[in-house]
């Protein structure tokens, strides 16, 4: 009789686990202390409001939760940063020229649009934060040859920068 009780309990636990239809929860996303410090230092000078539109979704989305955690940290760090979640609809996919997220669109008082495709991690965090400051209207100091080139542009252009994480 003792074995029947143990067997029944084990069977009940196994069936409950199998039939729950839930995957084991992923551990929470952690942001390193170094990244937190970089975010705080860079966003301390943010004086104008910048809105980050975070597009998530699409088949094969990669690092969406990590991106959400990072932008949430940024929003807690600066009251001048507003996060607006967006679903990556078919229309948005077409406009952004992607098939999955995350995509972060930065809009500030400068009137231009900066987009970041993917999760800004490791060496990409500082340039991403520079983009936020640029969108806020803060001047960005380019090298003299780059300044001269940009000053010579006579029409609006799209600049795409591709980076490879270390």
Secondary structure, 3 states (H helix, E strand, C coil): CHHHHHHHHHHHHHHHHHHCCCCCCCCCCCCCHHHHHHHHHHHCCCCCCEEEEEEECCCCCCCHHHHHHHHHHHHHHCCCEEEEEEECCHHHHHHHCCCCCCEEEEECCCCCEEEEECCCCCCHHHHHHHHHHHHCCCCCCCCHHHHHHHHCCCCCCCCCCCCCCC
